[in-house]
């Protein structure tokens, strides 16, 4: 997931067929739904978040989202640790649909340094 010409392993990138975004902000990877992901799911019914502090491997289930039009399992783009979940989005799923790129972020995630340079498949 390293962007061409940078040493930062992730600056901003979409993954999972363009339905999920990841962006490095303040040394932490923020993860959320793209507008395409929101559109595909329709009105969100529930979001199941991980536990803060939980360690995950690349490809592990990170967040599970149920919408009126379907379900999406957001997978961890890298191995690391969940730093923070968006509790407001957990209480008010419409935040994710109203502002998926800012207030609707899902998880803040710290990448394990030894894994940061590995390519996401």
Biopython code that builds the backbone (N, CA, C, O; Angstrom):
import numpy as np
from Bio.PDB.StructureBuilder import StructureBuilder

atoms = [
    (1, "UNK", "N", (0.804, -1.186, 0.000)),
    (1, "UNK", "CA", (0.000, 0.000, 0.000)),
    (1, "UNK", "C", (0.853, 1.258, 0.000)),
    (1, "UNK", "O", (0.323, 2.356, 0.174)),
    (2, "UNK", "N", (2.152, 1.126, -0.190)),
    (2, "UNK", "CA", (3.016, 2.299, -0.247)),
    (2, "UNK", "C", (2.748, 3.059, -1.529)),
    (2, "UNK", "O", (2.651, 2.472, -2.606)),
    (3, "UNK", "N", (2.629, 4.366, -1.403)),
    (3, "UNK", "CA", (2.379, 5.198, -2.561)),
    (3, "UNK", "C", (3.688, 5.462, -3.283)),
    (3, "UNK", "O", (4.729, 5.653, -2.654)),
    (4, "UNK", "N", (3.630, 5.471, -4.591)),
    (4, "UNK", "CA", (4.809, 5.655, -5.430)),
    (4, "UNK", "C", (5.529, 6.951, -5.072)),
    (4, "UNK", "O", (4.915, 8.013, -4.967)),
    (5, "UNK", "N", (6.834, 6.844, -4.888)),
    (5, "UNK", "CA", (7.653, 8.023, -4.660)),
    (5, "UNK", "C", (7.640, 8.549, -3.236)),
    (5, "UNK", "O", (8.127, 9.652, -2.990)),
    (6, "UNK", "N", (7.090, 7.782, -2.280)),
    (6, "UNK", "CA", (7.082, 8.245, -0.902)),
    (6, "UNK", "C", (7.747, 7.210, -0.011)),
    (6, "UNK", "O", (7.858, 6.039, -0.374)),
    (7, "UNK", "N", (8.188, 7.655, 1.157)),
    (7, "UNK", "CA", (8.707, 6.718, 2.147)),
    (7, "UNK", "C", (7.632, 6.384, 3.171)),
    (7, "UNK", "O", (7.785, 5.432, 3.935)),
    (8, "UNK", "N", (6.559, 7.144, 3.199)),
    (8, "UNK", "CA", (5.434, 6.879, 4.096)),
    (8, "UNK", "C", (4.665, 5.691, 3.532)),
    (8, "UNK", "O", (4.226, 5.744, 2.384)),
    (9, "UNK", "N", (4.487, 4.606, 4.315)),
    (9, "UNK", "CA", (3.822, 3.428, 3.768)),
    (9, "UNK", "C", (2.381, 3.694, 3.351)),
    (9, "UNK", "O", (1.891, 3.059, 2.417)),
    (10, "UNK", "N", (1.691, 4.613, 4.015)),
    (10, "UNK", "CA", (0.318, 4.933, 3.635)),
    (10, "UNK", "C", (0.105, 6.419, 3.837)),
    (10, "UNK", "O", (0.308, 6.931, 4.938)),
    (11, "UNK", "N", (-0.296, 7.107, 2.800)),
    (11, "UNK", "CA", (-0.718, 8.495, 2.964)),
    (11, "UNK", "C", (-2.232, 8.528, 2.823)),
    (11, "UNK", "O", (-2.931, 8.968, 3.736)),
    (12, "UNK", "N", (-2.739, 8.073, 1.698)),
    (12, "UNK", "CA", (-4.171, 7.976, 1.484)),
    (12, "UNK", "C", (-4.400, 6.958, 0.381)),
    (12, "UNK", "O", (-3.752, 6.997, -0.665)),
    (13, "UNK", "N", (-5.323, 6.052, 0.628)),
    (13, "UNK", "CA", (-5.529, 4.973, -0.338)),
    (13, "UNK", "C", (-6.897, 4.347, -0.136)),
    (13, "UNK", "O", (-7.382, 4.241, 0.990)),
    (14, "UNK", "N", (-7.512, 3.935, -1.229)),
    (14, "UNK", "CA", (-8.747, 3.166, -1.159)),
    (14, "UNK", "C", (-8.400, 1.698, -1.327)),
    (14, "UNK", "O", (-7.465, 1.362, -2.054)),
    (15, "UNK", "N", (-9.146, 0.816, -0.660)),
    (15, "UNK", "CA", (-8.949, -0.612, -0.827)),
    (15, "UNK", "C", (-10.297, -1.309, -0.695)),
    (15, "UNK", "O", (-11.328, -0.657, -0.530)),
    (16, "UNK", "N", (-10.284, -2.618, -0.768)),
    (16, "UNK", "CA", (-11.506, -3.424, -0.777)),
    (16, "UNK", "C", (-12.441, -2.944, -1.892)),
    (16, "UNK", "O", (-13.579, -2.550, -1.638)),
    (17, "UNK", "N", (-11.947, -2.985, -3.109)),
    (17, "UNK", "CA", (-12.673, -2.600, -4.313)),
    (17, "UNK", "C", (-13.238, -1.184, -4.218)),
    (17, "UNK", "O", (-14.342, -0.918, -4.693)),
    (18, "UNK", "N", (-12.480, -0.281, -3.603)),
    (18, "UNK", "CA", (-12.869, 1.127, -3.535)),
    (18, "UNK", "C", (-13.946, 1.435, -2.517)),
    (18, "UNK", "O", (-14.479, 2.545, -2.516)),
    (19, "UNK", "N", (-14.284, 0.500, -1.655)),
    (19, "UNK", "CA", (-15.341, 0.725, -0.663)),
    (19, "UNK", "C", (-14.815, 1.246, 0.669)),
    (19, "UNK", "O", (-15.588, 1.745, 1.487)),
    (20, "UNK", "N", (-13.501, 1.136, 0.895)),
    (20, "UNK", "CA", (-12.898, 1.519, 2.173)),
    (20, "UNK", "C", (-11.695, 2.417, 1.886)),
    (20, "UNK", "O", (-10.963, 2.194, 0.922)),
    (21, "UNK", "N", (-11.494, 3.437, 2.731)),
    (21, "UNK", "CA", (-10.321, 4.282, 2.599)),
    (21, "UNK", "C", (-9.444, 4.138, 3.833)),
    (21, "UNK", "O", (-9.919, 3.796, 4.916)),
    (22, "UNK", "N", (-8.179, 4.401, 3.652)),
    (22, "UNK", "CA", (-7.205, 4.448, 4.743)),
    (22, "UNK", "C", (-6.316, 5.652, 4.502)),
    (22, "UNK", "O", (-5.880, 5.897, 3.377)),
    (23, "UNK", "N", (-6.048, 6.402, 5.559)),
    (23, "UNK", "CA", (-5.215, 7.595, 5.416)),
    (23, "UNK", "C", (-4.363, 7.773, 6.662)),
    (23, "UNK", "O", (-4.843, 7.626, 7.786)),
    (24, "UNK", "N", (-3.094, 8.089, 6.448)),
    (24, "UNK", "CA", (-2.185, 8.351, 7.556)),
    (24, "UNK", "C", (-2.378, 9.799, 7.999)),
    (24, "UNK", "O", (-2.211, 10.737, 7.219)),
    (25, "UNK", "N", (-2.734, 9.950, 9.273)),
    (25, "UNK", "CA", (-2.902, 11.276, 9.868)),
    (25, "UNK", "C", (-2.220, 11.249, 11.227)),
    (25, "UNK", "O", (-2.522, 10.396, 12.062)),
    (26, "UNK", "N", (-1.308, 12.174, 11.449)),
    (26, "UNK", "CA", (-0.646, 12.296, 12.740)),
    (26, "UNK", "C", (0.001, 10.980, 13.177)),
    (26, "UNK", "O", (0.008, 10.664, 14.367)),
    (27, "UNK", "N", (0.543, 10.211, 12.231)),
    (27, "UNK", "CA", (1.225, 8.969, 12.541)),
    (27, "UNK", "C", (0.326, 7.782, 12.818)),
    (27, "UNK", "O", (0.803, 6.709, 13.187)),
    (28, "UNK", "N", (-0.977, 7.968, 12.642)),
    (28, "UNK", "CA", (-1.950, 6.903, 12.879)),
    (28, "UNK", "C", (-2.744, 6.695, 11.596)),
    (28, "UNK", "O", (-3.075, 7.657, 10.903)),
    (29, "UNK", "N", (-3.046, 5.450, 11.284)),
    (29, "UNK", "CA", (-3.837, 5.141, 10.100)),
    (29, "UNK", "C", (-5.317, 5.232, 10.448)),
    (29, "UNK", "O", (-5.794, 4.513, 11.325)),
    (30, "UNK", "N", (-6.041, 6.105, 9.770)),
    (30, "UNK", "CA", (-7.481, 6.242, 9.949)),
    (30, "UNK", "C", (-8.139, 5.401, 8.859)),
    (30, "UNK", "O", (-7.665, 5.387, 7.723)),
    (31, "UNK", "N", (-9.214, 4.706, 9.184)),
    (31, "UNK", "CA", (-9.916, 3.838, 8.244)),
    (31, "UNK", "C", (-11.393, 4.203, 8.261)),
    (31, "UNK", "O", (-11.969, 4.445, 9.322)),
    (32, "UNK", "N", (-12.005, 4.241, 7.070)),
    (32, "UNK", "CA", (-13.433, 4.549, 6.968)),
    (32, "UNK", "C", (-13.997, 4.070, 5.651)),
    (32, "UNK", "O", (-13.278, 3.519, 4.817)),
    (33, "UNK", "N", (-15.281, 4.282, 5.469)),
    (33, "UNK", "CA", (-15.958, 3.932, 4.221)),
    (33, "UNK", "C", (-15.805, 5.050, 3.207)),
    (33, "UNK", "O", (-15.787, 6.225, 3.574)),
    (34, "UNK", "N", (-15.696, 4.697, 1.946)),
    (34, "UNK", "CA", (-15.729, 5.691, 0.872)),
    (34, "UNK", "C", (-17.188, 5.986, 0.543)),
    (34, "UNK", "O", (-18.094, 5.305, 1.025)),
    (35, "UNK", "N", (-17.402, 6.990, -0.269)),
    (35, "UNK", "CA", (-18.758, 7.293, -0.726)),
    (35, "UNK", "C", (-19.354, 6.100, -1.467)),
    (35, "UNK", "O", (-20.548, 5.823, -1.353)),
    (36, "UNK", "N", (-18.507, 5.389, -2.236)),
    (36, "UNK", "CA", (-18.978, 4.196, -2.956)),
    (36, "UNK", "C", (-19.412, 3.105, -1.985)),
    (36, "UNK", "O", (-20.411, 2.426, -2.226)),
    (37, "UNK", "N", (-18.676, 2.926, -0.890)),
    (37, "UNK", "CA", (-19.050, 1.947, 0.122)),
    (37, "UNK", "C", (-20.360, 2.296, 0.786)),
    (37, "UNK", "O", (-21.198, 1.425, 1.019)),
    (38, "UNK", "N", (-20.539, 3.568, 1.093)),
    (38, "UNK", "CA", (-21.781, 4.041, 1.710)),
    (38, "UNK", "C", (-22.944, 3.812, 0.760)),
    (38, "UNK", "O", (-23.999, 3.327, 1.169)),
    (39, "UNK", "N", (-22.753, 4.162, -0.511)),
    (39, "UNK", "CA", (-23.810, 3.995, -1.508)),
    (39, "UNK", "C", (-24.197, 2.525, -1.661)),
    (39, "UNK", "O", (-25.379, 2.201, -1.775)),
    (40, "UNK", "N", (-23.213, 1.645, -1.663)),
    (40, "UNK", "CA", (-23.467, 0.215, -1.823)),
    (40, "UNK", "C", (-24.269, -0.354, -0.648)),
    (40, "UNK", "O", (-25.132, -1.208, -0.849)),
    (41, "UNK", "N", (-23.996, 0.105, 0.564)),
    (41, "UNK", "CA", (-24.678, -0.421, 1.753)),
    (41, "UNK", "C", (-26.037, 0.212, 1.998)),
    (41, "UNK", "O", (-26.892, -0.390, 2.647)),
    (42, "UNK", "N", (-26.245, 1.407, 1.492)),
    (42, "UNK", "CA", (-27.494, 2.105, 1.772)),
    (42, "UNK", "C", (-27.503, 2.608, 3.204)),
    (42, "UNK", "O", (-26.444, 2.778, 3.807)),
    (43, "UNK", "N", (-28.677, 2.847, 3.753)),
    (43, "UNK", "CA", (-28.793, 3.319, 5.128)),
    (43, "UNK", "C", (-28.167, 2.287, 6.067)),
    (43, "UNK", "O", (-28.464, 1.096, 5.981)),
    (44, "UNK", "N", (-27.305, 2.754, 6.957)),
    (44, "UNK", "CA", (-26.613, 1.833, 7.854)),
    (44, "UNK", "C", (-27.507, 1.471, 9.038)),
    (44, "UNK", "O", (-28.171, 2.325, 9.626)),
    (45, "UNK", "N", (-27.504, 0.185, 9.367)),
    (45, "UNK", "CA", (-28.315, -0.308, 10.479)),
    (45, "UNK", "C", (-27.486, -0.547, 11.727)),
    (45, "UNK", "O", (-27.932, -0.251, 12.836)),
    (46, "UNK", "N", (-26.271, -1.084, 11.555)),
    (46, "UNK", "CA", (-25.413, -1.334, 12.712)),
    (46, "UNK", "C", (-23.954, -1.415, 12.285)),
    (46, "UNK", "O", (-23.626, -1.730, 11.141)),
    (47, "UNK", "N", (-23.095, -1.118, 13.255)),
    (47, "UNK", "CA", (-21.650, -1.208, 13.047)),
    (47, "UNK", "C", (-21.064, -1.940, 14.245)),
    (47, "UNK", "O", (-21.266, -1.532, 15.389)),
    (48, "UNK", "N", (-20.340, -3.020, 13.981)),
    (48, "UNK", "CA", (-19.667, -3.774, 15.045)),
    (48, "UNK", "C", (-18.185, -3.426, 15.002)),
    (48, "UNK", "O", (-17.488, -3.725, 14.033)),
    (49, "UNK", "N", (-17.722, -2.794, 16.060)),
    (49, "UNK", "CA", (-16.341, -2.328, 16.138)),
    (49, "UNK", "C", (-15.476, -3.307, 16.922)),
    (49, "UNK", "O", (-15.985, -4.102, 17.711)),
    (50, "UNK", "N", (-14.153, -3.242, 16.696)),
    (50, "UNK", "CA", (-13.234, -4.036, 17.516)),
    (50, "UNK", "C", (-13.067, -3.365, 18.885)),
    (50, "UNK", "O", (-13.607, -2.286, 19.125)),
    (51, "UNK", "N", (-12.334, -4.000, 19.752)),
    (51, "UNK", "CA", (-12.023, -3.447, 21.068)),
    (51, "UNK", "C", (-10.760, -2.596, 20.942)),
    (51, "UNK", "O", (-9.786, -3.011, 20.314)),
    (52, "UNK", "N", (-10.779, -1.417, 21.535)),
    (52, "UNK", "CA", (-9.577, -0.585, 21.521)),
    (52, "UNK", "C", (-8.436, -1.352, 22.176)),
    (52, "UNK", "O", (-8.617, -1.988, 23.215)),
    (53, "UNK", "N", (-7.270, -1.286, 21.564)),
    (53, "UNK", "CA", (-6.102, -1.999, 22.067)),
    (53, "UNK", "C", (-5.932, -3.380, 21.447)),
    (53, "UNK", "O", (-4.895, -4.020, 21.622)),
    (54, "UNK", "N", (-6.952, -3.839, 20.720)),
    (54, "UNK", "CA", (-6.889, -5.164, 20.094)),
    (54, "UNK", "C", (-5.815, -5.193, 19.014)),
    (54, "UNK", "O", (-5.697, -4.263, 18.216)),
    (55, "UNK", "N", (-5.037, -6.268, 18.995)),
    (55, "UNK", "CA", (-4.026, -6.465, 17.946)),
    (55, "UNK", "C", (-4.644, -7.307, 16.836)),
    (55, "UNK", "O", (-5.344, -8.286, 17.097)),
    (56, "UNK", "N", (-4.374, -6.911, 15.599)),
    (56, "UNK", "CA", (-4.896, -7.648, 14.447)),
    (56, "UNK", "C", (-3.788, -7.877, 13.436)),
    (56, "UNK", "O", (-2.799, -7.145, 13.391)),
    (57, "UNK", "N", (-3.973, -8.894, 12.637)),
    (57, "UNK", "CA", (-3.070, -9.185, 11.532)),
    (57, "UNK", "C", (-3.692, -8.660, 10.247)),
    (57, "UNK", "O", (-4.906, -8.472, 10.172)),
    (58, "UNK", "N", (-2.869, -8.425, 9.243)),
    (58, "UNK", "CA", (-3.375, -7.978, 7.948)),
    (58, "UNK", "C", (-4.427, -8.971, 7.458)),
    (58, "UNK", "O", (-4.194, -10.180, 7.452)),
    (59, "UNK", "N", (-5.580, -8.454, 7.048)),
    (59, "UNK", "CA", (-6.655, -9.293, 6.530)),
    (59, "UNK", "C", (-7.656, -9.741, 7.573)),
    (59, "UNK", "O", (-8.693, -10.301, 7.218)),
    (60, "UNK", "N", (-7.378, -9.512, 8.868)),
    (60, "UNK", "CA", (-8.338, -9.853, 9.920)),
    (60, "UNK", "C", (-9.540, -8.915, 9.853)),
    (60, "UNK", "O", (-9.436, -7.787, 9.370)),
    (61, "UNK", "N", (-10.678, -9.395, 10.342)),
    (61, "UNK", "CA", (-11.881, -8.573, 10.425)),
    (61, "UNK", "C", (-11.624, -7.420, 11.388)),
    (61, "UNK", "O", (-11.205, -7.629, 12.526)),
    (62, "UNK", "N", (-11.879, -6.206, 10.920)),
    (62, "UNK", "CA", (-11.671, -5.007, 11.715)),
    (62, "UNK", "C", (-13.008, -4.418, 12.155)),
    (62, "UNK", "O", (-13.208, -4.137, 13.337)),
    (63, "UNK", "N", (-13.923, -4.232, 11.201)),
    (63, "UNK", "CA", (-15.238, -3.656, 11.470)),
    (63, "UNK", "C", (-16.254, -4.381, 10.594)),
    (63, "UNK", "O", (-15.974, -4.698, 9.438)),
    (64, "UNK", "N", (-17.428, -4.638, 11.150)),
    (64, "UNK", "CA", (-18.511, -5.255, 10.376)),
    (64, "UNK", "C", (-19.676, -4.267, 10.321)),
    (64, "UNK", "O", (-20.150, -3.788, 11.351)),
    (65, "UNK", "N", (-20.128, -3.970, 9.098)),
    (65, "UNK", "CA", (-21.168, -2.958, 8.908)),
    (65, "UNK", "C", (-22.360, -3.592, 8.199)),
    (65, "UNK", "O", (-22.211, -4.231, 7.157)),
    (66, "UNK", "N", (-23.546, -3.408, 8.779)),
    (66, "UNK", "CA", (-24.790, -3.873, 8.169)),
    (66, "UNK", "C", (-25.579, -2.673, 7.689)),
    (66, "UNK", "O", (-25.820, -1.727, 8.439)),
    (67, "UNK", "N", (-25.982, -2.725, 6.413)),
    (67, "UNK", "CA", (-26.820, -1.686, 5.834)),
    (67, "UNK", "C", (-28.072, -2.315, 5.258)),
    (67, "UNK", "O", (-28.170, -3.539, 5.170)),
    (68, "UNK", "N", (-29.032, -1.489, 4.866)),
    (68, "UNK", "CA", (-30.276, -2.025, 4.316)),
    (68, "UNK", "C", (-30.044, -2.771, 3.008)),
    (68, "UNK", "O", (-30.836, -3.641, 2.646)),
    (69, "UNK", "N", (-28.970, -2.443, 2.297)),
    (69, "UNK", "CA", (-28.690, -3.082, 1.005)),
    (69, "UNK", "C", (-27.594, -4.137, 1.061)),
    (69, "UNK", "O", (-27.252, -4.716, 0.029)),
    (70, "UNK", "N", (-27.039, -4.398, 2.229)),
    (70, "UNK", "CA", (-25.991, -5.409, 2.298)),
    (70, "UNK", "C", (-25.137, -5.281, 3.534)),
    (70, "UNK", "O", (-25.438, -4.519, 4.452)),
    (71, "UNK", "N", (-24.073, -6.042, 3.533)),
    (71, "UNK", "CA", (-23.158, -6.127, 4.665)),
    (71, "UNK", "C", (-21.730, -5.988, 4.134)),
    (71, "UNK", "O", (-21.425, -6.452, 3.036)),
    (72, "UNK", "N", (-20.865, -5.353, 4.913)),
    (72, "UNK", "CA", (-19.474, -5.196, 4.522)),
    (72, "UNK", "C", (-18.582, -5.523, 5.712)),
    (72, "UNK", "O", (-18.784, -5.012, 6.814)),
    (73, "UNK", "N", (-17.602, -6.375, 5.477)),
    (73, "UNK", "CA", (-16.585, -6.666, 6.476)),
    (73, "UNK", "C", (-15.334, -5.882, 6.092)),
    (73, "UNK", "O", (-14.710, -6.148, 5.065)),
    (74, "UNK", "N", (-14.983, -4.926, 6.922)),
    (74, "UNK", "CA", (-13.787, -4.119, 6.694)),
    (74, "UNK", "C", (-12.609, -4.887, 7.278)),
    (74, "UNK", "O", (-12.593, -5.209, 8.466)),
    (75, "UNK", "N", (-11.622, -5.177, 6.431)),
    (75, "UNK", "CA", (-10.464, -5.957, 6.839)),
    (75, "UNK", "C", (-9.286, -5.044, 7.162)),
    (75, "UNK", "O", (-9.144, -3.968, 6.581)),
    (76, "UNK", "N", (-8.452, -5.479, 8.085)),
    (76, "UNK", "CA", (-7.273, -4.700, 8.464)),
    (76, "UNK", "C", (-6.309, -4.629, 7.278)),
    (76, "UNK", "O", (-5.901, -5.665, 6.751)),
    (77, "UNK", "N", (-5.945, -3.422, 6.856)),
    (77, "UNK", "CA", (-5.023, -3.285, 5.716)),
    (77, "UNK", "C", (-3.592, -3.673, 6.054)),
    (77, "UNK", "O", (-2.811, -3.984, 5.154)),
    (78, "UNK", "N", (-3.235, -3.662, 7.329)),
    (78, "UNK", "CA", (-1.907, -4.020, 7.810)),
    (78, "UNK", "C", (-2.050, -4.692, 9.169)),
    (78, "UNK", "O", (-3.112, -4.627, 9.787)),
    (79, "UNK", "N", (-1.000, -5.328, 9.630)),
    (79, "UNK", "CA", (-0.949, -5.828, 11.003)),
    (79, "UNK", "C", (-0.725, -4.632, 11.921)),
    (79, "UNK", "O", (0.046, -3.729, 11.596)),
    (80, "UNK", "N", (-1.391, -4.629, 13.052)),
    (80, "UNK", "CA", (-1.211, -3.527, 13.976)),
    (80, "UNK", "C", (-2.146, -3.611, 15.158)),
    (80, "UNK", "O", (-2.575, -4.693, 15.559)),
    (81, "UNK", "N", (-2.458, -2.448, 15.713)),
    (81, "UNK", "CA", (-3.277, -2.376, 16.915)),
    (81, "UNK", "C", (-4.329, -1.285, 16.759)),
    (81, "UNK", "O", (-4.045, -0.206, 16.240)),
    (82, "UNK", "N", (-5.537, -1.573, 17.208)),
    (82, "UNK", "CA", (-6.630, -0.607, 17.192)),
    (82, "UNK", "C", (-6.356, 0.432, 18.272)),
    (82, "UNK", "O", (-6.281, 0.100, 19.455)),
    (83, "UNK", "N", (-6.207, 1.679, 17.867)),
    (83, "UNK", "CA", (-5.943, 2.773, 18.802)),
    (83, "UNK", "C", (-7.242, 3.367, 19.339)),
    (83, "UNK", "O", (-7.364, 3.654, 20.530)),
    (84, "UNK", "N", (-8.209, 3.545, 18.441)),
    (84, "UNK", "CA", (-9.449, 4.217, 18.842)),
    (84, "UNK", "C", (-10.557, 3.825, 17.865)),
    (84, "UNK", "O", (-10.320, 3.645, 16.670)),
    (85, "UNK", "N", (-11.758, 3.698, 18.397)),
    (85, "UNK", "CA", (-12.932, 3.511, 17.539)),
    (85, "UNK", "C", (-13.759, 4.787, 17.603)),
    (85, "UNK", "O", (-13.672, 5.543, 18.570)),
    (86, "UNK", "N", (-14.555, 5.021, 16.574)),
    (86, "UNK", "CA", (-15.404, 6.202, 16.524)),
    (86, "UNK", "C", (-16.713, 5.881, 17.256)),
    (86, "UNK", "O", (-17.687, 5.428, 16.654)),
    (87, "UNK", "N", (-16.705, 6.129, 18.571)),
    (87, "UNK", "CA", (-17.870, 5.810, 19.395)),
    (87, "UNK", "C", (-19.110, 6.575, 18.960)),
    (87, "UNK", "O", (-20.232, 6.088, 19.095)),
    (88, "UNK", "N", (-18.903, 7.747, 18.452)),
    (88, "UNK", "CA", (-20.053, 8.546, 17.985)),
    (88, "UNK", "C", (-20.712, 7.871, 16.785)),
    (88, "UNK", "O", (-21.938, 7.854, 16.681)),
    (89, "UNK", "N", (-19.908, 7.318, 15.883)),
    (89, "UNK", "CA", (-20.445, 6.594, 14.725)),
    (89, "UNK", "C", (-21.121, 5.298, 15.173)),
    (89, "UNK", "O", (-22.078, 4.842, 14.548)),
    (90, "UNK", "N", (-20.618, 4.708, 16.259)),
    (90, "UNK", "CA", (-21.236, 3.497, 16.786)),
    (90, "UNK", "C", (-22.648, 3.798, 17.292)),
    (90, "UNK", "O", (-23.572, 3.015, 17.075)),
    (91, "UNK", "N", (-22.804, 4.939, 17.968)),
    (91, "UNK", "CA", (-24.127, 5.353, 18.476)),
    (91, "UNK", "C", (-25.014, 5.921, 17.376)),
    (91, "UNK", "O", (-26.232, 5.748, 17.401)),
    (92, "UNK", "N", (-24.398, 6.600, 16.410)),
    (92, "UNK", "CA", (-25.127, 7.289, 15.347)),
    (92, "UNK", "C", (-24.560, 6.878, 13.987)),
    (92, "UNK", "O", (-23.784, 7.631, 13.400)),
    (93, "UNK", "N", (-24.932, 5.691, 13.468)),
    (93, "UNK", "CA", (-24.377, 5.213, 12.194)),
    (93, "UNK", "C", (-24.579, 6.179, 11.023)),
    (93, "UNK", "O", (-23.822, 6.143, 10.053)),
    (94, "UNK", "N", (-25.587, 7.034, 11.109)),
    (94, "UNK", "CA", (-25.818, 7.996, 10.026)),
    (94, "UNK", "C", (-24.651, 8.954, 9.861)),
    (94, "UNK", "O", (-24.498, 9.546, 8.792)),
    (95, "UNK", "N", (-23.814, 9.128, 10.896)),
    (95, "UNK", "CA", (-22.602, 9.948, 10.777)),
    (95, "UNK", "C", (-21.711, 9.443, 9.660)),
    (95, "UNK", "O", (-21.106, 10.229, 8.930)),
    (96, "UNK", "N", (-21.632, 8.121, 9.531)),
    (96, "UNK", "CA", (-20.782, 7.515, 8.507)),
    (96, "UNK", "C", (-21.326, 7.841, 7.126)),
    (96, "UNK", "O", (-20.552, 8.131, 6.212)),
    (97, "UNK", "N", (-22.632, 7.801, 6.958)),
    (97, "UNK", "CA", (-23.211, 8.086, 5.643)),
    (97, "UNK", "C", (-23.205, 9.581, 5.340)),
    (97, "UNK", "O", (-23.054, 9.975, 4.184)),
    (98, "UNK", "N", (-23.366, 10.415, 6.364)),
    (98, "UNK", "CA", (-23.407, 11.860, 6.152)),
    (98, "UNK", "C", (-22.034, 12.454, 5.845)),
    (98, "UNK", "O", (-21.930, 13.384, 5.044)),
    (99, "UNK", "N", (-20.987, 11.930, 6.470)),
    (99, "UNK", "CA", (-19.648, 12.491, 6.319)),
    (99, "UNK", "C", (-18.603, 11.372, 6.429)),
    (99, "UNK", "O", (-17.847, 11.327, 7.399)),
    (100, "UNK", "N", (-18.558, 10.467, 5.435)),
    (100, "UNK", "CA", (-17.694, 9.290, 5.556)),
    (100, "UNK", "C", (-16.197, 9.590, 5.604)),
    (100, "UNK", "O", (-15.429, 8.761, 6.091)),
    (101, "UNK", "N", (-15.767, 10.736, 5.119)),
    (101, "UNK", "CA", (-14.333, 11.034, 5.057)),
    (101, "UNK", "C", (-13.806, 11.820, 6.250)),
    (101, "UNK", "O", (-12.592, 11.942, 6.412)),
    (102, "UNK", "N", (-14.677, 12.349, 7.076)),
    (102, "UNK", "CA", (-14.213, 13.120, 8.229)),
    (102, "UNK", "C", (-14.854, 12.593, 9.514)),
    (102, "UNK", "O", (-14.271, 11.737, 10.179)),
    (103, "UNK", "N", (-16.032, 13.080, 9.873)),
    (103, "UNK", "CA", (-16.663, 12.671, 11.122)),
    (103, "UNK", "C", (-17.102, 11.205, 11.116)),
    (103, "UNK", "O", (-17.330, 10.619, 12.174)),
    (104, "UNK", "N", (-17.218, 10.625, 9.943)),
    (104, "UNK", "CA", (-17.672, 9.241, 9.831)),
    (104, "UNK", "C", (-16.566, 8.210, 9.781)),
    (104, "UNK", "O", (-16.828, 7.060, 9.427)),
    (105, "UNK", "N", (-15.329, 8.578, 10.123)),
    (105, "UNK", "CA", (-14.244, 7.595, 10.169)),
    (105, "UNK", "C", (-14.666, 6.469, 11.105)),
    (105, "UNK", "O", (-15.515, 6.658, 11.976)),
    (106, "UNK", "N", (-14.065, 5.299, 10.919)),
    (106, "UNK", "CA", (-14.444, 4.135, 11.720)),
    (106, "UNK", "C", (-13.430, 3.809, 12.814)),
    (106, "UNK", "O", (-13.782, 3.706, 13.989)),
    (107, "UNK", "N", (-12.171, 3.649, 12.417)),
    (107, "UNK", "CA", (-11.141, 3.164, 13.340)),
    (107, "UNK", "C", (-9.842, 3.922, 13.123)),
    (107, "UNK", "O", (-9.481, 4.247, 11.991)),
    (108, "UNK", "N", (-9.147, 4.200, 14.213)),
    (108, "UNK", "CA", (-7.768, 4.689, 14.143)),
    (108, "UNK", "C", (-6.897, 3.499, 14.512)),
    (108, "UNK", "O", (-7.156, 2.794, 15.488)),
    (109, "UNK", "N", (-5.869, 3.293, 13.718)),
    (109, "UNK", "CA", (-5.129, 2.044, 13.737)),
    (109, "UNK", "C", (-3.638, 2.336, 13.697)),
    (109, "UNK", "O", (-3.191, 3.123, 12.862)),
    (110, "UNK", "N", (-2.860, 1.724, 14.574)),
    (110, "UNK", "CA", (-1.404, 1.900, 14.557)),
    (110, "UNK", "C", (-0.781, 0.678, 13.901)),
    (110, "UNK", "O", (-0.956, -0.450, 14.363)),
    (111, "UNK", "N", (-0.051, 0.920, 12.818)),
    (111, "UNK", "CA", (0.601, -0.151, 12.063)),
    (111, "UNK", "C", (1.840, -0.608, 12.820)),
    (111, "UNK", "O", (2.604, 0.214, 13.327)),
    (112, "UNK", "N", (2.038, -1.924, 12.895)),
    (112, "UNK", "CA", (3.286, -2.434, 13.474)),
    (112, "UNK", "C", (4.421, -2.041, 12.538)),
    (112, "UNK", "O", (4.363, -2.349, 11.347)),
    (113, "UNK", "N", (5.453, -1.368, 13.045)),
    (113, "UNK", "CA", (6.526, -0.842, 12.190)),
    (113, "UNK", "C", (7.156, -1.877, 11.267)),
    (113, "UNK", "O", (7.449, -1.558, 10.115)),
    (114, "UNK", "N", (7.371, -3.086, 11.726)),
    (114, "UNK", "CA", (8.005, -4.092, 10.879)),
    (114, "UNK", "C", (7.106, -4.526, 9.737)),
    (114, "UNK", "O", (7.580, -5.143, 8.783)),
    (115, "UNK", "N", (5.805, -4.215, 9.812)),
    (115, "UNK", "CA", (4.861, -4.600, 8.775)),
    (115, "UNK", "C", (4.562, -3.471, 7.804)),
    (115, "UNK", "O", (3.978, -3.712, 6.747)),
    (116, "UNK", "N", (4.945, -2.250, 8.133)),
    (116, "UNK", "CA", (4.535, -1.081, 7.353)),
    (116, "UNK", "C", (5.009, -1.093, 5.914)),
    (116, "UNK", "O", (4.294, -0.612, 5.035)),
    (117, "UNK", "N", (6.188, -1.625, 5.642)),
    (117, "UNK", "CA", (6.719, -1.620, 4.296)),
    (117, "UNK", "C", (6.230, -2.762, 3.423)),
    (117, "UNK", "O", (6.497, -2.783, 2.221)),
    (118, "UNK", "N", (5.509, -3.720, 4.019)),
    (118, "UNK", "CA", (5.012, -4.844, 3.235)),
    (118, "UNK", "C", (3.844, -4.415, 2.382)),
    (118, "UNK", "O", (3.048, -3.567, 2.787)),
    (119, "UNK", "N", (3.737, -4.990, 1.211)),
    (119, "UNK", "CA", (2.696, -4.632, 0.262)),
    (119, "UNK", "C", (1.379, -5.300, 0.629)),
    (119, "UNK", "O", (1.361, -6.476, 0.994)),
    (120, "UNK", "N", (0.278, -4.564, 0.535)),
    (120, "UNK", "CA", (-1.070, -5.105, 0.788)),
    (120, "UNK", "C", (-1.537, -5.832, -0.454)),
    (120, "UNK", "O", (-1.477, -5.282, -1.554)),
    (121, "UNK", "N", (-1.999, -7.056, -0.295)),
    (121, "UNK", "CA", (-2.467, -7.834, -1.438)),
    (121, "UNK", "C", (-3.960, -7.925, -1.433)),
    (121, "UNK", "O", (-4.544, -8.544, -2.323)),
]
sb = StructureBuilder()
sb.init_structure("model")
sb.init_model(0)
sb.init_chain("A")
sb.init_seg("    ")
for serial, (resi, resn, name, xyz) in enumerate(atoms, 1):
    if name == "N":
        sb.init_residue(resn, " ", resi, " ")
    sb.init_atom(name, np.array(xyz, "f"), 0.0, 1.0, " ", f" {name:<3s}", serial, name[0])
structure = sb.get_structure()
